[in-house]
Amino acid sequence: MDKVIKKEINLGGRLLSLEIGRFAPQADMAVLAQYGETCVLATVVTGREKPELGYFPLTVDYLEKL
């Protein structure tokens, strides 16, 4: 995505910000969500469908930085 889109709202006395198009250009989609001092980068990468698997493979990588 060549265009950066950022939306912000005040929610519960804190700023909620959602931004796409700035990070992880190799991913099919990436969203940076910020709420107060908390920040989460969620990315999605897709591949060819493999019907022989019989399930939907999902991987989650979690890294906490304090």
Buried (B, 14 or more C-beta within 10 A) or exposed (E): EEEEEEEEEEEEEEEBBBBBBBEBEEBEEBBBEBBEEEEEBEBEEEEEEEEEEEEEEEEEEEEEEE
